[in-house]
């Protein structure tokens, strides 16, 4: 009975993690640029008891009894499928039309440090600076990087913005003058190695040497002639790729599995009580 309780407890802790991931997917179903996460389970180790040595019958499985100890999460993998596009009519709303392409965002790292994060959330704004310039930022206030990895700034009093498919941002002024800036766009080569910073931000792993890869092997900037591979569109935002019907189905399945394992613990506890009560 103790083995039954241990097996069920092991599985329940992993099912709780799956429920947490499903809940996070559902809560971010309306988050622009969010990519859903899928989980996969695997069996834990089995223990073989060869207690039927006198049984000479031919079997396809090993003779005896195999005791398992439950299941565990084998992998949590991000689904990179393209989300649907939502028209907004706003000049500074951008969306990719190809998967695994990302904007570069400059985030603070430590007291004076700075790190580059990657996001597909393309709702941008301009923040005024003291020198009469405007800085391009996202909804969280983080600066957007240009092709040189620097903060994008333009003179103020802009009348409109536009961007072409290759990521060239054009600011138009009332007198007809224009200023252009190149948005840096990076494409993921090894998405499974990226670190999750938040729901919509991913970052470069800090242990590249241990993984035996270079930063260029994980993420590549589309520069020069490669900018033709960028597929960017204006006045739209990418919705999350969460499939609510699938998530609800997975939620019900996980909840029932959790209930079955909880019930097995209850039954094992009752049987142990009966055994202990025998006089």
N, C-alpha and C positions, 0 to 999 in steps of 0.2 A: 504494500500500500504506500510505503514511503517513496518507492521509485515512481509510482503513478503521480504522486504529488509533486515530485521534483520535475518530472517530464512536463506536466501541465504548467508549472510555474515558469520554467524556462521558456516555453512557447508563449505564455501570456505576456511576459515582458517584451518579447519581440513584436507581438501583435499590438501592444500599446504604442510602440514606435511607429508601426504602420498607420495606426489611427491618427497619430500626431501629424504624420506627413500628409495623409488624406485631408485632415482638417486644415492644414496650411494651404494645400492646393485649392480647396473650396473657398477659403477666406480671401485668396488672391485671384479669384476668377475674374474680377473686374479691374485688376492691376495691369496697366499697359506694359507690354514687354515682358511679362512674367512667363517663365517656362515651367511647366508642370514636372513633378518628380515622380518616377515610377519605382516601385520596390520589387525585389525578387527574393524568394525564400529558398533555403537549402536545408537538407536534413543534417542533424548533428550526428555524432558518432553512434554506431550500433555496438552492442556487446553480444557475442555469439555464445550460446550454451548448447554444446553437443551432448544432450542427455538422452538420445535415442539410438544408442550404439547397436542394440539388438534388432532394430527395425531395418530389414533388408530391402524394403520397397524402393524402387528407383524414383528419384525425385529430381525436379529441375532446380529446386532451391536447396541450400545446405541443410543437412539433417540437424534437427534441433530447433531451438527457439532463439529468435533475434530480438533483443530488447533495445528500443530506441530511447533517446533522452530528449526528444523534442525537435523543434525547428528554430532556425535563426535567420535574420536578414542577411542575405548574401551580398546584395548590392542595392544602392540607391542611385539611380541613374536619371539624369535630366533628359527630358523629351525636347529635342531641338526643332520639332515641327513648327513651320511658319504659322503664326496666328493670323486671324482675319484682320482686315484693315478697316478702320473707322474714320470716315470723313469728318473733319472739324472746321475746315475753311479758315484756319489760322495759319499765318505766314510761318511761324516758328515751330510748327508741328511737323516732324519728320518721321518716316518709317522705312525700314528696309523691306525689300521684296525678295530677299534671299536669306536662307537660314545661316547661322554662324557668323554673321557680320555684326560688328559692334562699334559703338561710339566709345571714345576714350574720355574719361572723366578724371580730373585731378582732385584727389581727396587728401585731406590732411592725414599725416601718419606720425604720431608722436608730437613732441613739443614744436619743432620747427620743420619736421620732415614732410615729405609729400609722396604719395603713391598714385599709380595709375590704376584706376578701376575701369571695368568694361560693362556697358549696359546697352540694351536695345530700347530703353525708354527714351523717346525722342521729343518730349514736350520741353522746349527750350524757352528761355527768357533773356532779357538784357538787364544788366545791373549797372547803374551809373557809377563812374569813378570820379575822383576829385579833379582829374586833369582834363575833363571834358570828353572823356572816352566812355564807351559802353563795353561791358564785358559780357560775353555769352556764357550763360549758366543754365543748369537744369533746374527742375522743380525743387530740389533739395539745396540749391544755392552753390553747388560745386561747379567750378569752371570747366568748360569744354575745351579740349586740346585741339590745336591745329596740326598740320602735317609735320611741324618741327617739334611737337611735344610741348608747345608753349600755350599760354592763355590766349584766347581769341579776343582781341579788342578792335573796335571800330569807332570812328568819330560819331558823336551824338547827332540828334535831329534827323534820324533816318525816317523815311516815309514808308518803306516797305522792304520785305525780305523775300528771297526766293532761293531755291537750291536746285541744281540739276542732278541728273542720275549719277554722276561721278563724284558727288559730294562737294561741289564748289558752291559756297555760300555767297550770294550777291546781295549787298545792301544798296538800295536806291534812295537818292536824296531828292528833295523838292525841285532842285534845279536840273535834274536829269543825270547828275553825276552818279557814278557807281563805285563801290569798293568791294573787292572779292577776297575771300579767305578760303583756304582749303581745310575742310574738316578731315581729320585723320580717322580712317576706318580700318579696323583690324578684323582679320578672319581667323577663326579657331581652327587649328590643325589637330590638336589633341584635347578635345573638350573634357574628357574624363579626368584630366590632371588639374583642371582649374579649381580654385578654392572659392566656396560660396561666401560672400561677404554679407549679403542681405538678400531679400526676395528678388531684387532686380540688378544687383551688382555682383560681379565675379572678379576675382583677382588672380594674379600670377602666383603659383606656389612658391614658397620661400625655400624649399629644399630641392631645388633643381639638380644640384650636384648629386644628392642621394638618389634621385630618380634617374640619373644618367642622361639627362636631356638638356638642351639649351633653350633659352627663352624663345628663339626663332623657331624652334621645333614645335612649340606649343601655340604661339600666337604670331601671326605675320601681318605687318602693316601693308596695306595696298597703296603703293606709291608709284609714281611715274606712269609707265604704260599699264601697270596692273590696276590703275584706278578705273579702267574701263570695265573691270569685273564688279565694281560697286553698283548696287541696284537700290537707289534711294529715291524716294518720292516725297512730295511736299503737300502740306495741308491735310495730312492724314496721320493717324497713330495706329500702331500695331496693338491689337488686343491680346490678352493672354490666350494660350492654347489649351486651357483647361477644358476637358470634356466633362461637363457636370454629370451627365447621365452615367458615364463610366465611373466617375468618382463615387457617386451614390451607390452604384452596384458594388464596387470594391468596399465601400463603407459597411454595407449590410453584410457582406461576406465576412469581413474582419470581425464585426460585432458578433456574428453567430459563432465563429470559431472561438472567440474570446469566451462566450457564454458556455460552449461545450467544454472548454478546458476548465473553466471555473466550476462547472457542474461535476467534472471528474474529481476535482479536489474535494468537493463536498461529499461525494459518494465514498471516496477513499477514507475521509475522516470518519464517516459514519461506520464503515466496516472496521476501522481500527478501534473505534469505541466499543463495537460489539465484541471484538476479540479480547480487548482489555477487560470487558465486563464478565467474561466467562469465569466461573468459579468451579 
